[in-house]
Structure formats: structure tokens, C-alpha cells
């Protein structure tokens, strides 16, 4: 049984994130921990930097809308009970929200976040800084889920030969052996048809052991410009990616490509930071 964290900010309940957890429980029973983070005083943010590398401290609302939070908690409890999901509640945060969430992830197998609802009041065209920070600081893999999606029947493993990319692929295989039987594409993108898969024999030997329906595919296009478009056509798929928002992030799959996928709210994205 896996321990899964489903994180909500105080004002927004992500139906998509819960639906993903529900589907996981159908495949194999989980312990689902609902983490209800405090709401933010948005008025205190406008004069501060939103960079993800500076460590964001979010000013909390002193008088939270208790009724709104309790409604979200009540919905979480009722959905868990209706679907036979073993659950826990964590909602007492006296510290800033993100440091509290980071500690939660230390004791979990997976964190699920709703890409459209996690502190949705901030950021419109790009994944907001607080979603990015939550992914960056998590001490377990993260699943970022749109509100509307098809539960994955295909896996897209992004690969560039880096330690980070291989680590993410292994973490996904270990956490989701049920999904590893889906059709899987190991995709390497490079805007040069003459460059082959890095360490092709090694990565094929590893991935074929976990993903029996494996295909290797070289996308001969600039991934920063075209990967989002290509992957957006793969309905019913899940993207697996290495570290997000870190200086060591994939030399080929730049941060912008995964940002595009998350921003477009089309596919679930599995991200594993080492």
C-alpha cells in the first residue's frame, strides 16, 4: 500500500487531483492523506519577488475562511468514504504553507497536485510560482494533474541521457507497476537527426524490463518549441519527466517544455527530483 498526499490550498478543491487518486486506489489500495494548506494573503505578494530559487514565503490569511476550508474537508471525507479509500487529514499548519508541505512529502510515496487549482489566484499564462516551488521542494515524486483528463493508457518517458531522466523513469516504474504494462514510448528529442539515443543499449535494457510494450522514438524537432504540441496530441497519455525547476534539469528537455505541458492542462505529468 502506498501513502499518497493530496494537497489543497484552503480555498480550492481539485476534483481532477482527487479523481486521479481514486483511480490509483482502484488499481491498488492506497492511504490517501488530505493536506489542507492555509489560504494566502494575496495582497501581500505583489511587492515581492516571485522567483522560484529564492525560497517563497507566502503570507497567510490571519482569518481564514473556515467555512470554505471545512467544505473542502467535508467533500474530501465524503468522497473517500464513498469510494472505499483509507484516508487521513492534516490541516493544522502554524508555519508557512510550503515548508509544511515539504515536510509532509518526506513521509510519503507521492504528492498529487491539481495544476489548475493549486493557489490558482496567482499566475495565469504560466504554472504559478507556488506550484513550481511545491514541485521543486518536494521530497517525493509529484503528479501534476489537470481538472479534465483521461486516466493514462499510455506512458511517455522523456529521456536525454541524464541521471535525472533515468531516475524519474525508475521511480515511475517502481511506484506504478500497474501502469508500466501500458503502451510506452521512450522519447528523445533533438533538433538533429544525426544524433542517436544517448546510451541506447543501456536505457533499452532497463526500460524493457519494466515496460513490456516499449517503443523508442526520436523526435527530430526542437523540444522547447514542439514537444508540447506533439505530446498534446497523445490523449490518454502520461508524461514522465526528470527534475523540474532545478539548475541541473535536463540539457535537452528544458524547463520550458514541461511548463508548456502543465500550462495547457491536458495531460498528467509525473516529476521526480533526485
C-alpha positions as CSV (number, residue, x, y, z in Angstrom):
1,X,0.0,0.0,0.0
2,X,1.3,3.4,-1.0
3,X,0.9,6.6,1.1
4,X,-0.3,9.4,-1.2
5,X,-0.6,13.1,-0.3
6,X,-3.3,15.1,-2.0
7,X,-2.6,18.8,-1.3
8,X,-5.2,21.5,-1.5
9,X,-4.9,25.2,-0.7
10,X,-7.6,26.4,1.6
11,X,-10.0,27.8,-1.0
12,X,-9.8,25.3,-3.8
13,X,-10.7,21.6,-4.1
14,X,-9.2,19.9,-7.1
15,X,-11.7,17.4,-8.5
16,X,-9.1,16.2,-11.1
17,X,-6.5,15.5,-8.5
18,X,-8.9,13.5,-6.4
19,X,-10.1,11.6,-9.4
20,X,-6.5,10.5,-10.1
21,X,-6.1,9.3,-6.6
22,X,-9.4,7.4,-6.8
23,X,-8.2,5.6,-10.0
24,X,-5.0,4.8,-8.2
25,X,-6.9,3.2,-5.4
26,X,-8.9,1.1,-7.9
27,X,-5.6,-0.3,-9.2
28,X,-4.1,-0.9,-5.8
29,X,-5.3,0.2,-2.3
30,X,-3.7,3.4,-1.1
31,X,-3.6,5.5,2.1
32,X,-4.7,9.0,0.9
33,X,-3.7,11.9,3.2
34,X,-5.6,15.1,2.5
35,X,-3.3,18.1,3.3
36,X,-5.3,21.3,3.6
37,X,-2.9,24.2,3.4
38,X,-3.7,27.7,4.7
39,X,-5.1,30.3,2.4
40,X,-2.8,33.2,1.3
41,X,-3.0,36.9,1.8
42,X,-2.6,37.6,-1.9
43,X,-2.4,41.4,-1.3
44,X,1.0,40.8,0.4
45,X,2.5,39.2,-2.7
46,X,2.5,41.9,-5.3
47,X,5.6,43.7,-4.0
48,X,7.7,40.6,-3.6
49,X,9.8,38.6,-6.0
50,X,8.1,35.5,-7.5
51,X,11.4,33.7,-8.4
52,X,11.4,30.1,-7.5
53,X,15.0,29.9,-6.4
54,X,14.7,32.5,-3.6
55,X,12.5,30.4,-1.3
56,X,9.0,31.7,-1.3
57,X,7.3,32.6,2.0
58,X,3.6,33.1,1.5
59,X,1.8,35.4,3.9
60,X,-1.1,33.5,5.3
61,X,-4.6,35.0,5.8
62,X,-5.0,35.6,9.6
63,X,-8.7,34.9,9.5
64,X,-9.1,32.0,7.1
65,X,-12.5,31.4,5.6
66,X,-13.1,28.5,7.9
67,X,-16.4,27.6,6.3
68,X,-14.8,27.2,2.8
69,X,-12.0,25.0,4.2
70,X,-14.4,22.9,6.1
71,X,-16.5,22.4,3.0
72,X,-13.4,21.1,1.1
73,X,-12.5,18.8,4.0
74,X,-16.1,17.5,4.1
75,X,-16.0,16.8,0.4
76,X,-12.7,15.0,0.7
77,X,-14.1,12.8,3.6
78,X,-17.3,12.0,1.8
79,X,-15.6,11.1,-1.5
80,X,-13.1,8.9,0.3
81,X,-15.8,7.1,2.2
82,X,-18.0,6.7,-0.9
83,X,-15.0,5.1,-2.8
84,X,-13.7,2.9,0.0
85,X,-10.4,4.8,0.3
86,X,-8.4,4.7,3.5
87,X,-7.7,8.3,4.4
88,X,-6.1,10.7,6.9
89,X,-6.5,14.5,7.4
90,X,-3.7,17.0,8.0
91,X,-4.8,20.6,8.3
92,X,-3.1,22.3,11.2
93,X,-0.2,24.4,9.8
94,X,1.2,27.1,12.0
95,X,4.1,27.7,9.7
96,X,4.2,29.0,6.1
97,X,2.4,26.7,3.7
98,X,5.2,25.4,1.5
99,X,7.6,24.4,4.3
100,X,4.8,22.5,5.9
101,X,4.0,20.7,2.6
102,X,7.7,19.9,2.1
103,X,7.8,18.1,5.5
104,X,4.7,16.1,4.5
105,X,6.4,14.9,1.3
106,X,9.3,13.5,3.3
107,X,7.0,10.8,4.7
108,X,5.1,10.0,1.5
109,X,5.5,8.0,-1.7
110,X,3.8,10.5,-4.0
111,X,2.3,14.0,-3.9
112,X,-0.6,14.8,-6.2
113,X,-1.3,18.5,-7.1
114,X,-4.1,20.0,-9.3
115,X,-2.4,22.1,-11.9
116,X,-5.3,24.4,-12.3
117,X,-6.3,24.8,-8.7
118,X,-3.2,24.9,-6.5
119,X,-3.0,28.5,-5.5
120,X,-4.8,29.3,-8.7
121,X,-5.3,33.0,-7.9
122,X,-1.6,33.6,-8.8
123,X,-0.3,33.2,-12.3
124,X,-2.4,32.9,-15.5
125,X,-0.3,32.1,-18.5
126,X,2.4,30.0,-16.8
127,X,2.4,27.5,-14.0
128,X,2.4,29.8,-11.0
129,X,5.4,30.2,-8.8
130,X,3.9,28.4,-5.8
131,X,3.0,25.3,-7.9
132,X,6.6,25.4,-9.2
133,X,8.0,25.8,-5.7
134,X,6.0,22.9,-4.4
135,X,7.3,20.7,-7.2
136,X,10.8,21.9,-6.7
137,X,11.0,21.3,-3.0
138,X,9.1,18.0,-2.8
139,X,11.0,15.1,-1.2
140,X,8.9,12.5,-3.1
141,X,7.8,12.3,-6.7
142,X,5.0,14.6,-7.8
143,X,2.0,14.0,-10.0
144,X,0.6,17.2,-11.5
145,X,-3.0,16.6,-12.7
146,X,-5.3,18.8,-14.8
147,X,-9.0,19.0,-13.9
148,X,-10.1,17.3,-17.1
149,X,-8.0,14.3,-18.3
150,X,-8.2,10.7,-19.4
151,X,-6.6,8.2,-16.9
152,X,-3.4,7.1,-18.6
153,X,-3.4,4.3,-21.0
154,X,0.0,5.3,-22.5
155,X,3.3,6.4,-21.0
156,X,5.6,9.0,-22.5
157,X,9.1,8.7,-20.9
158,X,11.2,11.8,-21.6
159,X,14.8,10.9,-21.9
160,X,18.0,12.9,-22.6
161,X,20.7,10.5,-21.2
162,X,20.9,12.4,-17.9
163,X,20.9,10.9,-14.4
164,X,17.8,12.9,-13.7
165,X,15.8,11.4,-16.6
166,X,16.8,7.8,-15.7
167,X,15.9,8.4,-12.1
168,X,12.5,9.6,-12.9
169,X,11.8,6.6,-15.2
170,X,12.8,4.2,-12.5
171,X,10.7,5.9,-9.8
172,X,7.7,5.8,-12.1
173,X,8.2,2.1,-12.7
174,X,8.6,1.4,-9.0
175,X,5.5,3.4,-8.0
176,X,3.2,2.4,-10.8
177,X,3.9,-1.2,-11.8
178,X,0.2,-1.4,-12.9
179,X,0.7,1.4,-15.4
180,X,4.0,0.0,-16.7
181,X,2.1,-2.5,-18.7
182,X,0.6,0.3,-20.8
183,X,2.0,1.1,-24.2
184,X,5.1,3.2,-23.5
185,X,7.2,5.5,-25.7
186,X,10.7,6.4,-24.7
187,X,11.2,9.7,-26.5
188,X,14.4,11.5,-27.1
189,X,14.1,14.9,-28.7
190,X,17.0,16.6,-30.5
191,X,16.9,19.0,-33.4
192,X,19.4,17.0,-35.3
193,X,18.6,13.7,-37.0
194,X,22.2,12.5,-36.9
195,X,22.4,12.4,-33.1
196,X,21.4,9.0,-31.7
197,X,19.9,8.0,-28.4
198,X,22.4,8.5,-25.6
199,X,23.4,5.2,-24.2
200,X,20.7,3.5,-26.2
201,X,21.6,-0.1,-25.3
202,X,21.7,0.6,-21.5
203,X,18.4,2.5,-21.4
204,X,16.6,0.0,-23.6
205,X,17.8,-2.9,-21.4
206,X,16.5,-1.1,-18.3
207,X,13.2,0.1,-19.7
208,X,12.3,-3.1,-21.5
209,X,12.4,-4.9,-18.2
210,X,9.7,-2.7,-16.7
211,X,7.7,-1.6,-19.7
212,X,6.9,-4.7,-21.9
213,X,5.1,-2.6,-24.6
214,X,8.1,-0.3,-25.1
215,X,8.9,1.7,-28.2
216,X,12.0,4.0,-28.7
217,X,11.2,7.2,-30.6
218,X,13.5,10.1,-31.6
219,X,11.6,13.4,-32.1
220,X,13.7,15.2,-34.6
221,X,12.4,18.6,-33.5
222,X,13.4,21.3,-31.0
223,X,11.7,20.1,-27.8
224,X,11.3,23.6,-26.4
225,X,9.2,24.6,-29.3
226,X,7.4,21.4,-30.4
227,X,7.3,18.8,-27.6
228,X,4.2,20.4,-26.0
229,X,2.4,20.3,-29.4
230,X,3.5,16.7,-30.0
231,X,2.5,15.4,-26.6
232,X,-0.8,17.3,-26.6
233,X,-1.9,15.1,-29.5
234,X,-1.3,12.0,-27.3
235,X,-4.6,11.8,-25.4
236,X,-4.8,9.3,-22.6
237,X,-1.1,9.6,-22.0
238,X,1.1,10.5,-19.0
239,X,4.4,12.4,-19.2
240,X,7.3,11.2,-17.1
241,X,10.0,13.9,-16.5
242,X,13.1,14.4,-14.5
243,X,13.9,17.2,-12.1
244,X,11.8,20.4,-12.7
245,X,12.9,23.9,-11.9
246,X,16.5,23.0,-10.9
247,X,19.7,24.1,-12.5
248,X,20.6,20.6,-13.4
249,X,17.4,20.0,-15.2
250,X,17.7,18.0,-18.5
251,X,20.0,19.5,-21.1
252,X,17.6,18.6,-23.8
253,X,14.2,18.8,-22.2
254,X,14.5,22.3,-20.9
255,X,12.2,23.6,-18.1
256,X,10.0,25.4,-20.7
257,X,8.8,22.2,-22.3
258,X,7.3,20.7,-19.1
259,X,5.9,24.2,-18.2
260,X,4.1,24.2,-21.5
261,X,2.5,20.8,-20.8
262,X,1.4,21.8,-17.3
263,X,0.1,25.2,-18.5
264,X,-2.0,23.6,-21.3
265,X,-3.8,21.4,-18.7
266,X,-4.1,18.4,-21.0
267,X,-2.0,15.5,-19.6
268,X,-0.9,14.3,-16.1
269,X,2.8,14.9,-15.5
270,X,4.9,12.7,-13.2
271,X,8.0,14.5,-12.0
272,X,10.8,13.0,-9.8
273,X,13.5,15.1,-8.2
274,X,16.6,13.4,-7.0
